[in-house]
Amino acid sequence: MSTRTLVPNGAGDSTQLVPSAGANWQCVDAIGTDYVWHELEASQNTTWKDLYALEASNIASAVINSVTVYFRCKHFGLSSGYALSYIKTHSTVYQGSAQAITTSYVTYGVIYTTNPFTGVAWTVAEIDDLQSGVALNSITGGSAGDIYCQYAYVVVDFTMTVSASCSLGFSATSSRALALTKTSEPPLSFETYPSVENNQGYFLCIASRASASIKTSSSTGATWTDCAKDADGTFLASHFAQYLNRLCSLNFEHTGFGYSEVNDIYSNWTKKASFPNLPFKFTDMFVARDAGDDPVLYFLTPVGMYYLDVFSNFEFGQTELTWEEDATAGKKGLYWKGDIYVAMGKGINQIHGGVVTAIGPDTDDGLPEEFQGTITDMIGVGFWLVIAVDGGNTTKKSCILRRYINGKHWHVVHTGSAADTAITALFWDAGTLYFGEGTNVKSLPMPNVTENVAKNSTYTYRSSGDLIYPKFHSQFEAMPKVAHKVRAVTKDCNATEYITISYRIDEDTAWTVLGSFITSPRPTALGFPVSGDKVGLAFENIQFKASFARGSTTTTSPKMVSLILEYRVIPPVLWGFNMKVNAMSQGNQRGQDIIDALRTAIETGTLLSFYPGGDPSGTEYFVEVVGVPGQEGTTEFGNEGIYDLSVQEVID
């Protein structure tokens, strides 16, 4: 069973009591200094009655077990005073039995297990149409005085009859915005939360930096109500996290923690206004697991990650994960697939078994400028890590990227509609990705039936889009290279649905169009420009961009299966030399000396200096002797004669 408290939110059909300030219903919608009252003369036996409209119950299909009407009353100066429940249902008013009241405020309640008009259990429609209030009077023959009511409300006890799943059931289309007008601040986090035990209905809860948090149980976001609140009203909740069956909130900076009742976000929350107390902004709050597989509540700051011990001890402390103060770091923490992920400004740290690994997206050659920014949110969708990147200035748009759990490359999911419009919150449910862009909540399809959307015949494609490949670095990095052709395997390419390939080399920033693939599966290879007698393009490193253009049918698109670069490595030219060596004694020259020198050259492990022209001031080559010198005739090496000698350059 579950309960829901309904307080007055407007005037009912009877207004006979006197308000202390403002409207009657505003004096009794919470415990405070306001009240409704009436003066009674001696021996007067008159009953004054108030009815109030009640806030919506937001109860889905349910069995109503009972309705209890509460009123908090007292009297002053009377011999005796009485308060009675007073309700109106099916256009008929009903008054409960008299409750004797005292000179101090006491809360009284009258239980209606059935609707007094129908005689059977209440329905949800009757609850939403109910008016409730209080009736006050005194006994005949008593003394004069005053009688007061400070608080009047209704508690509905019910049992849900439909098992709700965590699916929100939004029938969203691409870029459709929900009617979120409660706040002018960007939404910071989304949470779905089961209200009051399992199978008791689900809410979408949205936290915001400078406005009250809100919730909705409507599948289309048609109605929104306050979320984090206590008896004094709403309080700021910038971050949400579900921890030990409670929804917890954390303020934006310095201090301010709150939490709901167990499995109940509808009743009043508990607020810890002075906890935690740190001279930093709080950038996120999330739940992970420690080495013992126990849940732990963490929050992030611009200097590191902290733990929270709440509900009993209310302690906090810094973890070993710290960094230099950075206003862009720590915007999001995520526990996913057994690892902790922490956004570090432009990149992400993955923590596994106490080891921290940087996983991008700003790794290797870095992100293209149009996708650079601060990571503001991360979620796991299947085996994809999906992140929001805030462009951060008046000329750049924000974007959404994703990366497969064991992959290395990041894919663009969405680019913002306007520059300087932050994307700060992500949420996925039942094949739809929801995200906060500016002050709107938008959505786009991210199917849950396949990881390859090309296999989904109803998936819709944009009219155009780019796939930018990482820079290609050959294993022969230090050697000159020449690109000749780009080949591809494609699907569904034709004259109206085609893929255009562009490239840029080395340090160039501008793209050069190479050509388009307009047939499938093996379109004509694209050759690099011809200049004179030279075919190809010299490069050190090269990068490609594939631009996809579809026709008028939104569910078809050209597809790239593979892209191959044909290129040559151009090694340096190494020279070889053949010569004849006269190893014969002539005059002062001994043939044996020349033979010994040849033997030393053959057996040495180092390279030899060689001057083809014989002039040491000329070009020097570093060579080695190739093979054993061969003597003309049949004389073996070691005897005087004329030898054929070959030497080969080893390095340039």
C-alpha angles and dihedrals in degrees: 000000000000138000134216127193118218119194129189117277101169147004120292130207096283127054110169103134124085119249120224088216136350122350123350095244092050090058093059105034092096140007107273142109095298125090145158118242147158136210117238124202123219114284090007116145104187129135120216116200136199128188124192135195112238132221118258115280095219087208116149123204106334147143110248109221098183146334117225119197113208129193129175111212147159139172136221125210097353124127085226137343135200136206125195135190112251124193139164123210130160087008090298126113124220128192123203129218118291118267115206108230132203137216091269128066112267128170115234128189138198119197122217108192091178135026105267091218099051099026091223135089118306120257127219089246090055090050091053090048095046124119116199135181145127140280121211130195145143136230122270112261095022129130125270121267147116133284125203142193118196103175134018124179145141130237117203118204111202146157120219114236097195124066106229122206126212089257111113093203097219108171091211130171129200112299093355110154123214119227096263106157102139094096139034091202123091112262109254102194144003126213133176111212134184108233115220111350127326119319092019100118133278134250135201105224123196125195122201135189103236105012135064115278116252139203138196135192091188115111089220099039091248096145131029132190135185116279117186107047142133133194090291093054136258123345132196116278115178097166134033130200131169109229128169092344094308130104107234127198133199127195123235099257146004101353145351126111128175139173139189129233116274108291090346125101094161099071122070115293130224114249125203100192096180099043128127103015114200133142091235140085115257109232103181146347125210144156124244136158129256129221089280091054091247119141116255128189113223135182130195133224133178088268105043152307123303133191125227124213103193146165093042115021102020096208131145137187144173120266126217090263103095136144141180112288109277124167091210097050127093097025092141140017124192135183106206134159092350097308135095118234121196123187110231103191105271095009145036131242117211114203116202122166092341093308118118119212127182109227103177146193084196097051137114106013093357131244121297109263094251090063099042121112146096120314106235104172142011133191135172117237111184102307094335124102106215120196137184117222120199110214089207106204143065095265102044131073125219121242146192120233133182136199130191112245095249097026131100104211130081122221125208111238101172140357118208121257095234140020120261092023110127124221102208109156135047132189131169129199134164098340097321128103114211121195139175110238112179106316094333133088109223134179141203133181118270103169122226094197098070140010089219109064090191086076091059109087094198096050112120123222133205117251090250141000143165132236111199114198124211116261112279112237116186121217084240090064097154096049128084114259135193123208115214111169144358116219128188145183110220142173131217096004119153141142094293099032110050145140121238118204122211129177143193127193136212110331098347115128099189121082122234118207112235099181144278137277108224102165137054151260097005110010123192111287117253113237125209118244121289117227115184109305093338117099117193141027124272114225144162094203130356136199130199135207123198113204114198122206122184131195129237096295108090095202096058129070139162112261133208114218098174140346122207130189119210110206142150130227111225108209120196118271112258117197129220127197133203121198144158120244119204104214097176131117112255124163108314092351116099115206091211091060090057091048091051090050090052090050091052091049092051094049098043119106095210130077120263129229111241129188110190093199093048091239113119089207090061131080112318123214126190107222145163128215111258110216131329115311112256120223122220110250122009102305112124122236110278096049123095116267144098114303132199108226129189124192128183131205110236103185131024 
